[in-house]
Amino acid sequence: MPIYAELGVGYLWLIDPVLQTLEAYELRDRHWLLTGSYADDDPIAIAPFTEHTFSLSDLWE
């Protein structure tokens, strides 16, 4: 995460296929801010792709 922040990447998703979770972060003032935590069948519409919605369970098929 520090390398992505240094390079100016604005958004980061951490996906854990074992726990079947997704954490979304946004870079603000050179620090990562957790913008959402998702699990199970949560519907996902996360920046920078808020116009696209999918079910988190789609990742585990």
N, C-alpha and C positions, 0 to 999 in steps of 0.2 A: 504494500500500500504506500509506503513512503516513496518508492521509486515512481509510481504512477502520479502521486501528488507533485513530485519534483518536475515531472514532465508535463504537468498541467492537464492530465486526464480529468475530466469533470465529473464522471460517474463511474461507480464501481459496484458490481454485484458479486457477492460471495455465495456460491452455491455448494451445499453439502449434500451429495447424493445418498449418503448413508442415513443421515438424519432427515433427509428430504425437506430441507429448509433453504430459504433464500434471504439474504440480508442485502439491502440496497443502501448505498452511501452516495453522498454528493459532496464534492470538494467546495468548501467555503472558507475563504481567508486562509488558504493553505492547510486546512485541517479537514479531516473526514467527518461528516455529520451523518449519523444513521437516520435514514429517512423512512425505513420500513423493514419489518421482519415478517416473513411469510412462511407458512407450513401447510401441509396436507393439501386440500383442494382449493386453497385461497385463490380468488381471481387476481391476476396480476396485470397492472397497467402502470409501469414505473418509468420515470424519466430516465433517459431522454426519449423513450418510446411510448409515451402515454396514449397515443392514438391507437395502439395495438393492445388488445386484451387477450390473455390466455390463462388457462388453469395451471397452477403450479404442478399438478399431477401429470400434465403433459410432458414434463421433463423426465419423468421416471419410466415412461413406457418403453 
